[in-house]
Amino acid sequence: MAVTVETLEKLERKITLTLPVNVIQSEVDSRLKRLARTVKMDGFRPGKVPMTVVAQRYGYSVHYEVMNDKVGEAFAQAANEAKLRVAGQPKITEKEQSPEGELAFDAVFEVFPEVKIGDLSSAEVERVTAEVTDSAIDRTVDILRKQRRTFAQRPQDAAAQEGDRVTVDFEGKIDGESFQGGKADDFQFLVGDGQMLKEFEQAVGGMKIGESKTFPLAFPADYHGKDVAGKQADFMVTVKKIEAANLPEVNEALAKSLGIADATVDGLRADIKKNLEREVKFRVLARNKQSVMDALVAKSELDLPKSSVQAEVDRMIEGARADLKQRGIKDADKAPIPEEMFRPQAERRVRLGLVVAELVRASELKARPEQIKSHVEELAASYEKPEDVVRWYYSDNRRLAEVEAIVIENNVTDFVLGKAKVSDKSISFEDLMGQQA
């Protein structure tokens, strides 16, 4: 086998492969003979089908398989001998057969780039910290109380107020015409909960049971219902029932109903604090990791393999289709999804993946078994039976691979933070949770 390697542009290469025709034919004959031993055809006993008949029936497909196999082997051997790191699959085209009885093929492909990472000591990275405050614990307690609230019928002459659950009939019209989703009977919502548009809630506030009212409502330009977005409607609403919300007291009974081991108010708050601190830790790490990755990309130089970017675009489109299908969208697999909307994100992912891989290789930042074990145990700690969750992770190599990838990113984050110009910034619990939402 003769091998020549040609650089086309940037990461694109071409290898010319040559294969003797007699080698191909010899392998085809060998496979046809093996096939003849087991092939079944009408009129012949098993193993007694003449070779001419077998060759006539299966010769083309066997020849195709052999060509694929031999060219693939030749390409892999040539790339290995030339010490090329191939990105993606090669595009192989057959050339004219030479007088010497050789088949020639051009294999055009891309190689992974050389990644140059600049001086990380000059990289600027903002590292944030956040604390769980008493007010954050208070808000979580309020959320837990609201999740367990009960409702009681208000007196006939009571007016609807914030926090009440109201049952209404309503109908809306635009230019005198009804529209889809503009009418409902016995519809329930909580006043002030944000489920309905502000004008709707304001109109119902102060109404009594049996009262009706008409009012104008302007749909926002970015309203999810495109048919009515930006339009003015007239609504008529009738209040049929008003119920007051009763929140449970913050006491031992509430703590017990939540399954808190130390069923006291202090025990409840301590349990909430522990869970919020775990969430804060993960979110702070994610925020700081993002800052580190941004700095890494800014300090790196490399060309992107088009094949790797295209493969990432294809994966993202496949993920988008799966998401549409899960939402019940009809013919999600045929929905037109333009590639260009994913290309910038795909390019960043590929760039970041190559940069991180180079840093991991050059600075020996691979995930150690004890790091993986520690991370799995931390993930499992918030569950009722952590040992079952640990077993669940270790029973599937794919799950462990996901954890390994996270640990490697954490190692990279710590490494860069140890090298870069780091500015520490304390942010509020609310800002952290809002930014990561």
PyMOL commands that set and color helices and strands:
alter all, ss='L'
color gray80, all
select helices_A, chain A and resi 21-38+51-81+120-122+134-147+198-204+252-257+265-298+306-326+332-334+339-341+343-363+369-380+386-394+397-419+429-435
alter helices_A, ss='H'
color red, helices_A
select strands_A, chain A and resi 3-9+12-20+86-94+102-111+116-117+124-129+150-153+165-174+177-190+212-218+232-246+300-301+421-426
alter strands_A, ss='S'
color yellow, strands_A
deselect
rebuild
show_as cartoon
